[in-house]
Amino acid sequence: MGSVSPSYRGHRYPVEVISHCVWLYFRFPLSFREVEELMLERGVIVSHETVRRWCLKFGQAYANALRRRQPRPGDKWHLDEVFIKINSEQKYLWRAVDQEGNVLDILVQNRRDTAAARRFFRRLMTTTGGVPRVVVTDKLHSYGAAHREVMPSVEHPSHKGLNNRAENSHQPTRQRERAMKGFRSMGGAQRFLSAFSGISPRFRPRRHLMTASEHRAEMTIRFTTWEQITGATGRPTAA
């Protein structure tokens, strides 16, 4: 697959600086000011507001390009929903992963009723371009009603103990939510989490299943992919 790097026309900073700042922000629980400080240590003077604009402009584009590089999703989907606080109000984050733990999609919604479940099912079918062999959920009744309407031919086991893979995938989001002291708007939460779920997991392989040399080799491959999709050619340095 060829390069899908976005256009950097009009930006005075080199792509290596832009892409590295975006990677730092979405990969680690850092604030924009902390990314600014890390870049200053390298001799690169960039304001936290500029980092924020880069993340808004390029984060989703990078996440989409990484998703296009992933293998076709597995045929067993795990769905789960958790509450998140947005401007002190309770909302719900819906998430789907396949049997390998790859995030298929996320959706922030006001409710966790049948209409919300139905909306998420349909969004998933559009995002993945197909339907699964099996969809695993907890015992929320809304899943069953939406399942019977949207994908009745798909097997649907519902049991909390079967859905640990989806539940575990919420943990990095919880970490970022705490670091950011919550989200300020539904749109902002959706934009951040959509990019975050496309970038961060790519740099968190299942380390406990690898030797040190295997992990280094895998990370080298993933960093090379990052350079390809962003157009970067090396480490960021001061101009």
N, C-alpha and C positions, 0 to 999 in steps of 0.2 A: 504494500500500500504506500502511495506517495505521501509527500509532506502535506499537512493540512494546517500549517502555521498561519495565524491571522496576520493582518496587515498592521505594521507598526508605524505607518506613515504619520508624520507630524509629532512623533515622540523624540525628544532630544536625548533620552537615555538609551543605551544599547539594549538589545533584546535580552542579553544575559542578565542584566540588572533587573529588568521588568519581570522576567520569568522566575528568577530566583526569589524575588520578594513575594510573588504570588504563591510560589511553592512553600516558602516559609510560613506564610499566614494560614494556608489551608492544611498544611501537614502537621503543624505543632500548635498547641494552645497558646498562641501569642496574640497580643494586641497589635494594632498598627504602630503604636509608639515603640513597642518592643522590637518590631521588625526594623523600624527606623534606626534604633540603637545598634542592632546587630550589623546593619549595613554600614553604619558609621565606623564600627570597629574595623571594618575592611577598607576604610578610606573612601566609602561611597556616601556622599551627602545627598539624602533624599528625605523629604518631609513625610510625616505619617499620613497627611491628607493625600499626597500623591500616591502613596501605597494603597490607600483606600480606593482611589479612582482606578488604579490598575486592577485591583481585585474585582471590582464591579465590572470592568470592561472585559477582562480576559479570563477571569475565573471559570465562568460557564463555558466559554469556548474551549479552554483547555480540558475541562471535564468531559465535554462532548467528544473531543478528539480521542481522549483516552478510552472512552466507552466504545468508540468505533473500532479500537484495536483489540477489544476483548473478544474471546470466543463467543459463539452463540450461547445464550443463556441455557441453563439446564432445564429439564422438564419437570422438576419438582420445586414448587414455589412455596416459601414460608412467608406468611403475612403476619404483621403485628402492629399494634397501635399503642402509643403512650401519650400521656398528657405533657404539654410543655406550657410554660408561662410566657405570655406575650403581653407586654405592657400591663403586667399584674392580672391578666385575664387567662383563664384556662382554655387552651386549644388542644388539638390532637395532631400528633405526627404519625402518619401511616407509612409503613415501610415494608418493602418486599425484597427478599433475597432468594437466590436459588440454593440448591443443595451444596454448592461449593462455597457459599457465603458471599458470593458476588452480589452487590446491591443492584437491584433491577430498577427501582424508582422509589421516590419518597413524595409525599403530598401532605401539606399542612391544611387542616380543615377545622371548621368550627365545632363539628359534632362527631360522634362515633355511632351514628344510627345507620339504618339500612341504606338510606340515600347516599351517605358518605361512603359506605362500603361498596355500593354499586358503582359510584363514581371512580373509586380507586381501581376496581376490577377492570373497568373499561379503559381507564388510562393505561394500566399495565399491558393490556392487549394491544393498545396502539403503540406503546413504547417498544415492546418486544417483537411486535409483528406476528404474534401467534398466541396459542393457548397452551397451558401446561398439561402434563399427564396427571399430575397430582397437585392440589393446593392444600397446604397445611395451615390451620389457624388455631387460635385458642377457642374457647367455648362462647365467645360473644355471639348472641343470636343473630345480630345483623349480618354476620358473614354468611350464615346459612341461607337467609332470605335472599341476599344479593347473589350468592352462588347459584341458587335454583333459577334465578331470573337470567343471569348473564352467561354462565357456563355450566349448564345442568349436566352435561355429559362428562365433566371432569370429576375424578375421584376427590372427595373432600373429607379427610379425617380431621376431627377437631378435638384437640386435647392439649392442655397446657404443657404437659410433659414432653410432647412431640415437637414443640415450637421453640426450643432453646436457641436454635441458630438465629432466628429472627430477633429474639429478645436480646441475645448477646450483642447483636449488631448495633443496638441503641447505645451501648456504653461510650463509644467515642463522642457521640452527639451530646450525651450528658456531660462529659468532660468539657466540651466546648461551651455548652450552655452555662456552666458554672463560671468558666473563665471570662465569658462575655457578660456575666451578670444578667442573663436572660436576653430575650429578643424584644425589639421595640415595635415591630409591626409584623403582620402575617406575610406581607409581600417580602419584607426584608428577611424573615426567617426562611421562606421558601427559596429565595435566591441564594442565600448563604448555604443552606443545607443541600440544595441540589448540586452546587459546585463542590462543596465539601465531600459529599458522598461519592462524587466521581473522581476526586483527586486523592484524598487521604488514604482510602483503602488500598490504592495502588502501591503505596509505599509502606504498607504494613502486612507483608506476607506472614504466613503462619510460622513464625520464628522457632517455636518450640518443636516443630517437626523437621527442622533442618540442622545440619552441622554448620559450624562457623564458615567453612569454605563454601558450602552450598548457599548460605545466606548472602555472602559477599557476591557470589556469581549472579544470583537472582537480582540483587539490588543493582548491580552493574547493568544488567539488561533493562531494568525499569528506568534507570537514569538515562540510558541511551534513548529509550522510547520518549521520555520527557523532552530531551533535546530535539528529537525529530518532530514532535508535534508542536513545540513552541518556536522552533527555528534557532534556538540557542546553540552555540558552538563551544562553550567553555565556562569557566567560573567567572562570576562578576568581579570586576576590579575597578578601582578609581579611574576616572577618565584622565 
